[in-house]
Amino acid sequence: MNDMISLTAAASLVGVHPNTIKNWFDRNEGPPRHYVESSNSFHYKRSEVMAWKEANPDGPPRKPRQGRPRT
């Protein structure tokens, strides 16, 4: 468990706000998270966050906007 870090620490490593990490998770993007039963919360493995950051230096790829075009 010593490799496990909090949402705030993961966000700090990636260089984004914690809410950004949450939003990425909701869209199935970003580093994987793991449920830690002893703390009843989700944490991140430092090694996985660092590997994800190396593979995605600019964050997850942006998807095209949906909806009608702006005028």
Residue frames as qw, qx, qy, qz and C-alpha x, y, z in Angstrom:
[[0.000, 0.885, 0.466, 0.000, 0.00, 0.00, 0.00],
 [0.397, -0.605, 0.051, 0.688, 3.01, 2.33, 0.19],
 [0.257, 0.082, 0.541, 0.796, 2.67, 3.07, -3.53],
 [0.014, -0.716, -0.672, -0.190, -0.91, 4.32, -3.03],
 [0.158, -0.064, -0.121, 0.978, -1.56, 8.06, -3.09],
 [0.228, 0.593, 0.567, -0.524, -4.61, 10.26, -2.66],
 [0.430, 0.756, 0.450, 0.205, -6.60, 12.02, -5.36],
 [0.060, -0.987, 0.069, 0.135, -4.96, 15.31, -4.37],
 [0.480, -0.556, 0.561, 0.381, -1.47, 13.83, -4.64],
 [0.602, 0.283, 0.656, 0.355, -2.28, 12.23, -8.01],
 [0.284, 0.911, 0.287, 0.086, -3.60, 15.54, -9.33],
 [0.245, -0.894, 0.277, 0.253, -0.47, 17.28, -8.11],
 [0.592, -0.247, 0.644, 0.417, 1.77, 14.77, -9.91],
 [0.486, 0.509, 0.608, 0.367, -0.14, 15.25, -13.16],
 [0.195, -0.100, 0.056, 0.974, -0.35, 19.03, -12.70],
 [0.277, -0.424, -0.516, -0.691, -4.13, 19.42, -12.71],
 [0.452, -0.314, 0.333, -0.765, -6.92, 20.17, -10.24],
 [0.259, -0.021, 0.939, -0.227, -8.37, 17.13, -8.39],
 [0.603, 0.461, 0.377, -0.531, -11.73, 17.76, -10.06],
 [0.475, 0.587, -0.502, -0.422, -10.05, 17.27, -13.44],
 [0.038, 0.239, -0.970, 0.028, -8.92, 13.79, -12.37],
 [0.422, 0.271, 0.734, -0.458, -12.50, 13.04, -11.25],
 [0.579, 0.589, -0.005, -0.564, -13.88, 14.28, -14.58],
 [0.318, 0.482, -0.767, -0.279, -11.39, 12.13, -16.50],
 [0.167, -0.037, 0.965, -0.200, -12.47, 9.09, -14.50],
 [0.523, 0.434, 0.479, -0.555, -16.13, 9.79, -15.26],
 [0.609, 0.645, -0.210, -0.410, -15.23, 9.78, -18.97],
 [0.968, -0.012, 0.201, 0.148, -13.07, 6.62, -18.67],
 [0.530, 0.703, -0.226, 0.416, -9.90, 8.65, -19.19],
 [0.234, -0.795, 0.406, -0.385, -6.98, 9.45, -16.94],
 [0.171, 0.366, -0.883, 0.239, -4.98, 7.24, -14.59],
 [0.628, -0.318, -0.680, -0.207, -6.70, 4.19, -13.08],
 [0.320, -0.514, 0.437, -0.665, -7.95, 4.37, -9.51],
 [0.508, -0.048, -0.855, 0.091, -8.30, 1.63, -6.91],
 [0.613, -0.630, -0.122, -0.460, -10.75, 1.17, -4.07],
 [0.292, 0.285, -0.755, 0.514, -9.00, 0.80, -0.71],
 [0.581, -0.510, -0.592, -0.228, -11.37, -0.97, 1.64],
 [0.549, -0.325, -0.495, 0.590, -9.48, -0.09, 4.83],
 [0.100, -0.218, -0.120, 0.963, -9.96, 3.62, 4.17],
 [0.329, 0.638, 0.675, -0.173, -13.29, 3.23, 2.34],
 [0.224, 0.853, -0.068, -0.467, -12.03, 5.47, -0.48],
 [0.830, 0.510, 0.084, 0.210, -10.30, 5.46, -3.85],
 [0.375, -0.749, 0.362, 0.409, -6.56, 5.93, -4.22],
 [0.683, 0.696, -0.213, -0.065, -4.07, 5.89, -7.06],
 [0.876, -0.204, 0.144, 0.414, -0.86, 3.94, -7.50],
 [0.125, -0.829, 0.250, 0.484, 2.01, 6.40, -7.86],
 [0.375, -0.227, 0.743, 0.506, 3.69, 4.19, -10.48],
 [0.349, 0.539, 0.735, 0.220, 0.49, 4.04, -12.58],
 [0.081, 0.939, 0.205, -0.265, -0.02, 7.80, -12.36],
 [0.220, -0.686, 0.454, 0.524, 3.57, 8.42, -13.45],
 [0.389, 0.054, 0.812, 0.432, 3.28, 5.90, -16.32],
 [0.284, 0.753, 0.594, 0.025, -0.02, 7.48, -17.41],
 [0.036, -0.913, 0.031, 0.405, 1.56, 10.95, -17.31],
 [0.311, -0.431, 0.641, 0.554, 4.49, 9.81, -19.47],
 [0.327, 0.295, 0.828, 0.348, 2.11, 8.25, -22.01],
 [0.069, 0.810, 0.522, 0.257, -0.19, 11.32, -21.99],
 [0.424, -0.117, -0.192, 0.877, 1.97, 14.42, -21.44],
 [0.149, -0.156, -0.143, -0.966, -0.88, 16.72, -22.57],
 [0.525, 0.091, 0.533, -0.658, -3.65, 14.82, -20.80],
 [0.554, 0.292, 0.779, 0.039, -6.18, 12.58, -22.49],
 [0.160, 0.140, 0.552, 0.806, -6.91, 13.31, -26.15],
 [0.329, 0.307, 0.262, -0.854, -9.71, 15.80, -26.67],
 [0.333, 0.396, 0.841, 0.158, -12.85, 14.49, -28.26],
 [0.002, -0.282, -0.376, -0.883, -14.74, 16.58, -30.83],
 [0.290, 0.121, 0.441, -0.841, -17.61, 18.58, -29.39],
 [0.094, 0.403, 0.897, 0.158, -21.08, 17.18, -29.79],
 [0.125, 0.709, 0.461, -0.518, -24.15, 19.17, -30.71],
 [0.484, 0.802, 0.310, 0.160, -25.02, 21.77, -33.26],
 [0.572, 0.209, 0.004, 0.793, -22.37, 24.07, -34.68],
 [0.164, -0.671, -0.283, 0.666, -22.03, 27.54, -33.24],
 [0.413, 0.733, 0.386, 0.379, -23.03, 30.45, -35.45]]
